[in-house]
Amino acid sequence: MFIDLTEVTWLSDSHMVSYDELTELSGLTISDIQQLLDNGALTPQENNSNQFNSTSIILLRKVSRLKEDFELDINGMCISLALLQKIYSLEQQIKSNKSNA
């Protein structure tokens, strides 16, 4: 009998991840993540330069898939991440408005 154990982490706006966790779970290379940081497309939490919102993992995974599918360079990755962040923000606003209504 084979038992497969899987660790699950619920990703939310309040959960923070370290730079190391981000690089491990995002699907991007360390170089890609560093370039996104250098270009300002990816920003850490204001109070700690080594902590990121866990939703960054979700967005970076999407960027990773787009990079592979469309052979994006760093500029394309930056634009994709900015648009994905905007979409996520708008989705959160819609959810907030529905719960307040």
C-alpha positions as CSV (number, residue, x, y, z in Angstrom):
1,M,0.0,0.0,0.0
2,F,1.3,3.4,-1.0
3,I,0.3,6.5,1.0
4,D,1.1,9.8,-0.6
5,L,1.4,12.7,1.9
6,T,1.0,16.2,0.6
7,E,1.5,19.4,2.5
8,V,-1.2,22.0,1.8
9,T,-0.9,25.7,2.5
10,W,-4.0,28.0,2.1
11,L,-2.9,31.1,0.3
12,S,-4.5,34.3,1.4
13,D,-3.8,38.0,1.5
14,S,-2.8,37.8,5.1
15,H,-0.3,34.9,4.8
16,M,3.3,35.9,4.1
17,V,6.0,33.9,2.4
18,S,9.8,34.4,2.3
19,Y,11.9,35.1,-0.7
20,D,13.1,31.5,-0.6
21,E,9.6,30.1,-0.5
22,L,8.6,32.4,-3.4
23,T,11.5,31.2,-5.6
24,E,10.7,27.6,-4.7
25,L,7.0,27.7,-5.4
26,S,6.6,30.2,-8.2
27,G,7.9,28.2,-11.1
28,L,10.3,30.9,-12.1
29,T,14.1,31.0,-11.8
30,I,15.8,33.0,-9.2
31,S,17.2,35.2,-12.0
32,D,13.6,35.9,-13.3
33,I,12.4,36.8,-9.8
34,Q,15.3,39.1,-9.2
35,Q,14.7,40.8,-12.5
36,L,11.1,41.3,-11.6
37,L,12.2,42.8,-8.3
38,D,14.8,45.0,-10.0
39,N,12.2,46.3,-12.5
40,G,9.7,47.1,-9.8
41,A,7.1,44.6,-11.1
42,L,7.3,42.6,-7.9
43,T,7.6,44.3,-4.6
44,P,8.0,42.9,-1.1
45,Q,5.9,44.0,1.8
46,E,6.8,47.5,2.9
47,N,8.0,46.6,6.4
48,N,10.2,43.7,5.4
49,S,12.1,43.3,2.1
50,N,12.2,39.5,2.5
51,Q,8.5,38.9,2.9
52,F,5.9,38.7,0.1
53,N,2.1,38.3,0.1
54,S,1.3,34.7,-0.6
55,T,-0.9,35.6,-3.5
56,S,2.3,36.6,-5.3
57,I,2.9,32.8,-5.7
58,I,-0.3,32.4,-7.6
59,L,0.4,35.4,-9.8
60,L,4.0,34.3,-10.4
61,R,2.9,30.8,-11.4
62,K,0.6,32.4,-14.0
63,V,3.5,34.5,-15.3
64,S,5.7,31.4,-15.4
65,R,3.1,29.6,-17.6
66,L,2.8,32.7,-19.8
67,K,6.6,32.9,-20.1
68,E,6.8,29.3,-21.3
69,D,3.8,29.4,-23.6
70,F,4.6,32.7,-25.3
71,E,8.4,32.8,-24.8
72,L,8.2,36.1,-22.9
73,D,11.3,38.1,-22.1
74,I,11.6,40.1,-18.9
75,N,9.6,43.1,-20.3
76,G,6.7,40.8,-21.2
77,M,6.8,39.2,-17.8
78,C,6.7,42.6,-16.1
79,I,3.7,43.6,-18.2
80,S,2.0,40.3,-17.5
81,L,2.6,40.5,-13.8
82,A,1.3,44.1,-13.7
83,L,-1.9,43.1,-15.5
84,L,-2.4,40.0,-13.4
85,Q,-2.0,42.1,-10.2
86,K,-4.6,44.6,-11.5
87,I,-7.1,41.8,-12.4
88,Y,-6.6,40.3,-8.9
89,S,-7.2,43.7,-7.3
90,L,-10.4,44.2,-9.2
91,E,-11.6,40.7,-8.4
92,Q,-11.1,41.4,-4.7
93,Q,-13.0,44.7,-5.0
94,I,-15.9,42.9,-6.7
95,K,-16.0,40.2,-4.0
96,S,-15.9,42.9,-1.3
97,N,-18.7,44.8,-2.9
98,K,-20.9,41.7,-3.2
99,S,-20.3,40.8,0.5
100,N,-21.3,44.4,1.5
101,A,-24.4,44.4,-0.6
